[in-house]
Amino acid sequence: MPEQQLLKPTEWSYCDYFWADKKDPQGNGTVAGFELLLQKQLKGKQMQKEMSAFVRERIKIEDEYAKNLAKLSQNSLAAQEEGSLGEAWAQVKKSLADEAEVHLKFSAKLHSEVEKPLKNFRENFKKDMKKCDHHIADLRKQLASRYALVEKARKALTEQQRDMEMKTQQLEIKLSNKTEEDIKRARRKSTQAGDDLMRCVDLYNQAQSKWFEEMVITTLELERLKVERVEMIRQHLCQYTQLRHETDMFNQSTVEPVDQLLRKVDLAKDRELWVREHKTGNICPVDMEI
């Protein structure tokens, strides 16, 4: 086939690099390029779920820490200390209660502004992906079925043409009414076989066009969903670090590396590296020509 232009040549887009099947790295035959994209999407969904669980564990730690701080602030040890030192000691214990309140507020905000959005984002995503998978798979099956009909019709035409050639040779050797009639019948069958082949090719091209269209539309949608998910997670992780800054301004050195990495998120570069490693083929389907 001639070299084809990419649909989005400068973007390493999903719609250009996943037309062919690829050998399953686990040795289970082959996996369709589109299926590879779906697996990536579902993996992203799982990673998002695990991130939410991680934040939930952090919330539990904050709650427990705040509870222990509040309890310690009520401790009566050294309560009999007098004078200015006693006042200073009392302020030390009060600061624990204030700090406990800060951590409780931090915990509540983590739940409402980070954990819950991560957990609820695309609740029906897996179900939607399953519908999408079935739709593309059905189109692939239809394409394969119509391709098989093309090959069957091509074989039938070849046989009819061979039969007509043989009867024509017989006519050249020995002229007879029977041979002439055989040639006429063979010609009619050959013409019919040619018509059948053209009909099968036309049906194949219709299926191919539909598959191509749906693949482009769907892969671009998967790409959009990937961008949306990454951006959503990035925003909520930025919110996490902002809340962390507000909770403990003395701990900036801990969260600053997270801020730096979040600012360096480059989806285009991530996609390029991933596509380079996992691409299955960039040759698009084209109409068949006889």
C-alpha positions as CSV (number, residue, x, y, z in Angstrom):
1,M,0.0,0.0,0.0
2,P,1.2,3.6,-0.6
3,E,2.5,5.6,2.3
4,Q,-0.4,7.5,3.9
5,Q,-0.5,10.9,5.6
6,L,-1.3,10.9,9.3
7,L,-4.5,12.5,10.4
8,K,-2.8,14.5,13.1
9,P,0.9,14.3,12.1
10,T,2.3,16.6,14.8
11,E,0.4,15.3,17.8
12,W,1.1,11.5,18.2
13,S,-2.6,11.1,18.3
14,Y,-4.4,7.8,19.2
15,C,-6.3,8.1,15.9
16,D,-3.1,7.5,13.8
17,Y,-1.3,4.7,15.5
18,F,-3.7,1.9,16.5
19,W,-5.2,0.5,13.3
20,A,-3.4,-2.9,13.4
21,D,-3.4,-5.7,15.9
22,K,-0.3,-6.4,18.0
23,K,1.1,-9.5,19.6
24,D,-0.1,-9.9,23.1
25,P,3.0,-9.5,25.4
26,Q,1.5,-12.3,27.6
27,G,1.5,-14.7,24.7
28,N,-2.3,-14.9,24.3
29,G,-2.5,-14.4,20.5
30,T,-2.9,-10.8,19.4
31,V,-4.7,-7.7,20.8
32,A,-6.4,-5.1,18.7
33,G,-5.0,-1.6,18.7
34,F,-8.3,-0.3,19.9
35,E,-8.4,-2.8,22.7
36,L,-5.0,-1.6,23.8
37,L,-6.4,1.9,24.1
38,L,-9.3,0.6,26.2
39,Q,-7.0,-1.2,28.5
40,K,-5.1,2.0,29.1
41,Q,-8.3,3.9,29.8
42,L,-9.4,1.2,32.3
43,K,-6.0,1.2,33.9
44,G,-6.3,5.0,34.3
45,K,-9.7,4.5,36.0
46,Q,-8.1,2.0,38.4
47,M,-5.2,4.4,39.2
48,Q,-7.7,7.1,39.9
49,K,-9.6,4.8,42.3
50,E,-6.4,3.9,44.1
51,M,-5.5,7.6,44.4
52,S,-8.8,8.2,46.1
53,A,-8.1,5.4,48.5
54,F,-4.7,6.8,49.2
55,V,-6.2,10.2,50.1
56,R,-8.8,8.4,52.3
57,E,-6.0,6.8,54.3
58,R,-4.4,10.3,54.7
59,I,-7.7,11.5,56.0
60,K,-7.8,8.8,58.6
61,I,-4.3,9.7,59.7
62,E,-5.3,13.3,60.0
63,D,-8.4,12.5,62.0
64,E,-6.5,10.2,64.4
65,Y,-3.7,12.8,64.8
66,A,-6.2,15.6,65.5
67,K,-7.9,13.4,68.1
68,N,-4.7,12.6,69.8
69,L,-3.6,16.3,69.8
70,A,-7.0,17.3,71.3
71,K,-6.7,14.6,74.0
72,L,-3.1,15.7,74.8
73,S,-4.2,19.3,75.1
74,Q,-6.5,18.3,78.0
75,N,-3.8,16.5,79.9
76,S,-3.3,17.8,83.4
77,L,0.4,17.2,83.6
78,A,2.3,20.3,85.0
79,A,-1.0,22.1,85.5
80,Q,0.2,23.3,88.9
81,E,3.1,25.3,87.4
82,E,2.8,28.9,88.5
83,G,3.7,32.4,87.4
84,S,4.7,33.4,83.9
85,L,6.1,30.0,83.2
86,G,2.7,28.5,84.1
87,E,1.0,30.8,81.6
88,A,3.5,29.8,78.9
89,W,2.9,26.2,79.7
90,A,-0.9,26.7,79.5
91,Q,-0.4,28.3,76.1
92,V,1.6,25.3,74.9
93,K,-1.3,23.0,75.7
94,K,-3.8,25.4,74.1
95,S,-1.8,25.4,70.9
96,L,-2.3,21.7,70.7
97,A,-6.1,22.2,70.6
98,D,-5.7,24.9,68.0
99,E,-3.5,22.6,65.9
100,A,-6.0,19.7,66.3
101,E,-8.7,22.0,64.9
102,V,-6.5,22.9,61.9
103,H,-6.0,19.2,61.1
104,L,-9.7,18.4,61.5
105,K,-10.5,21.2,59.0
106,F,-7.8,19.9,56.7
107,S,-9.2,16.4,56.9
108,A,-12.7,17.7,56.1
109,K,-11.5,19.6,53.1
110,L,-9.5,16.7,51.8
111,H,-12.7,14.6,51.8
112,S,-14.9,17.2,50.1
113,E,-12.3,18.7,47.7
114,V,-10.0,15.8,46.8
115,E,-11.1,12.3,47.8
116,K,-14.8,12.6,46.9
117,P,-14.2,14.2,43.4
118,L,-11.6,11.6,42.6
119,K,-13.9,8.8,43.7
120,N,-17.0,10.1,41.9
121,F,-15.4,11.1,38.6
122,R,-16.8,9.0,35.8
123,E,-18.7,6.5,38.0
124,N,-20.1,4.7,34.9
125,F,-16.8,4.8,33.0
126,K,-16.2,1.1,32.8
127,K,-19.8,0.5,31.6
128,D,-19.4,3.1,28.9
129,M,-16.1,1.6,27.8
130,K,-17.7,-1.8,27.5
131,K,-20.4,-0.4,25.2
132,C,-17.7,1.3,23.1
133,D,-15.7,-1.9,22.9
134,H,-18.7,-3.9,21.8
135,H,-19.5,-1.3,19.1
136,I,-16.1,-1.3,17.6
137,A,-15.7,-5.1,17.9
138,D,-19.0,-5.5,16.0
139,L,-17.8,-3.3,13.2
140,R,-14.5,-5.2,13.0
141,K,-16.5,-8.5,12.8
142,Q,-18.7,-7.1,10.0
143,L,-15.6,-5.9,8.2
144,A,-13.9,-9.4,8.5
145,S,-17.1,-11.1,7.4
146,R,-17.4,-8.9,4.3
147,Y,-13.8,-9.3,3.5
148,A,-14.3,-13.1,3.5
149,L,-17.2,-12.7,1.1
150,V,-15.0,-10.6,-1.2
151,E,-12.4,-13.4,-1.2
152,K,-15.1,-16.0,-1.8
153,A,-16.5,-13.9,-4.7
154,R,-13.0,-13.4,-6.1
155,K,-12.4,-17.1,-6.1
156,A,-15.7,-17.8,-7.8
157,L,-14.9,-15.3,-10.5
158,T,-11.5,-16.8,-11.1
159,E,-13.1,-20.3,-11.4
160,Q,-15.8,-19.0,-13.9
161,Q,-13.1,-17.3,-16.0
162,R,-11.0,-20.4,-16.1
163,D,-14.1,-22.4,-17.1
164,M,-14.9,-20.0,-19.9
165,E,-11.3,-20.1,-21.2
166,M,-11.3,-23.9,-21.2
167,K,-14.6,-24.0,-23.2
168,T,-13.3,-21.4,-25.6
169,Q,-10.3,-23.5,-26.3
170,Q,-12.6,-26.5,-26.9
171,L,-14.5,-24.4,-29.4
172,E,-11.3,-23.6,-31.3
173,I,-10.5,-27.3,-31.5
174,K,-13.9,-28.6,-32.4
175,L,-16.9,-26.4,-33.4
176,S,-20.2,-27.6,-32.1
177,N,-23.5,-26.1,-31.0
178,K,-23.0,-27.7,-27.6
179,T,-19.7,-26.0,-27.1
180,E,-21.1,-22.6,-28.2
181,E,-23.9,-23.0,-25.7
182,D,-21.4,-23.9,-23.0
183,I,-19.4,-20.8,-23.7
184,K,-22.6,-18.6,-23.5
185,R,-23.5,-20.1,-20.2
186,A,-19.9,-19.8,-18.9
187,R,-19.9,-16.1,-20.0
188,R,-23.1,-15.4,-18.2
189,K,-21.8,-17.1,-15.1
190,S,-18.5,-15.2,-15.4
191,T,-20.4,-11.9,-15.7
192,Q,-22.6,-12.8,-12.8
193,A,-19.5,-13.7,-10.7
194,G,-18.0,-10.4,-11.6
195,D,-21.1,-8.5,-10.6
196,D,-21.2,-10.5,-7.3
197,L,-17.5,-9.5,-6.7
198,M,-18.2,-5.9,-7.3
199,R,-21.2,-6.0,-5.0
200,C,-19.2,-7.7,-2.2
201,V,-16.4,-5.1,-2.7
202,D,-18.9,-2.3,-2.4
203,L,-20.3,-3.8,0.8
204,Y,-16.8,-4.2,2.2
205,N,-15.9,-0.6,1.4
206,Q,-19.1,0.6,3.1
207,A,-18.1,-1.4,6.2
208,Q,-14.5,-0.3,6.0
209,S,-15.6,3.4,5.7
210,K,-17.9,3.0,8.8
211,W,-15.2,1.3,10.8
212,F,-12.7,3.9,9.9
213,E,-15.1,6.7,10.8
214,E,-16.1,5.2,14.1
215,M,-12.4,4.4,15.0
216,V,-11.3,8.0,14.4
217,I,-14.3,9.4,16.3
218,T,-13.9,7.0,19.2
219,T,-10.1,7.1,19.5
220,L,-10.2,10.9,19.6
221,E,-12.9,10.7,22.3
222,L,-10.6,8.3,24.3
223,E,-7.8,10.8,23.9
224,R,-10.1,13.6,25.1
225,L,-11.1,11.6,28.1
226,K,-7.5,10.9,28.9
227,V,-6.7,14.6,28.8
228,E,-9.7,15.3,30.9
229,R,-8.8,12.7,33.5
230,V,-5.2,13.8,33.8
231,E,-6.2,17.5,34.1
232,M,-8.9,16.7,36.7
233,I,-6.4,14.7,38.8
234,R,-3.7,17.3,38.4
235,Q,-6.1,20.0,39.6
236,H,-7.2,18.1,42.6
237,L,-3.6,17.2,43.5
238,C,-2.8,20.9,43.3
239,Q,-5.7,21.5,45.6
240,Y,-4.3,18.9,48.0
241,T,-0.9,20.7,48.1
242,Q,-2.7,24.0,48.5
243,L,-4.6,22.7,51.5
244,R,-1.4,21.2,52.8
245,H,0.3,24.6,52.6
246,E,-2.5,26.2,54.5
247,T,-2.4,23.5,57.2
248,D,1.3,23.7,57.9
249,M,3.3,26.5,56.4
250,F,6.4,25.1,58.0
251,N,6.2,22.0,55.8
252,Q,6.6,23.6,52.4
253,S,9.9,21.8,51.8
254,T,7.8,18.5,51.8
255,V,5.2,19.5,49.3
256,E,7.3,21.8,47.1
257,P,8.7,18.8,45.1
258,V,5.1,17.8,44.4
259,D,4.3,21.3,43.2
260,Q,7.3,21.2,40.9
261,L,6.4,17.8,39.4
262,L,2.7,18.9,38.9
263,R,3.9,22.0,37.1
264,K,6.0,19.8,34.8
265,V,3.0,17.6,33.8
266,D,3.3,17.4,30.0
267,L,0.5,15.2,28.5
268,A,1.7,15.6,25.0
269,K,5.1,14.3,25.9
270,D,3.6,11.5,28.0
271,R,1.4,10.5,25.1
272,E,4.3,10.6,22.6
273,L,6.4,8.2,24.8
274,W,3.5,5.9,25.4
275,V,2.4,5.8,21.8
276,R,6.0,5.2,20.6
277,E,6.2,2.2,22.9
278,H,2.7,0.7,22.3
279,K,1.8,1.8,18.7
280,T,0.4,-1.1,16.5
281,G,0.5,0.5,13.1
282,N,-0.2,3.8,11.3
283,I,-1.6,2.5,8.0
284,C,-5.2,3.5,7.8
285,P,-7.8,1.3,5.9
286,V,-8.5,2.2,2.3
287,D,-11.1,1.3,-0.2
288,M,-10.3,-1.9,-2.1
289,E,-9.8,-1.6,-5.8
290,I,-10.3,-4.4,-8.4
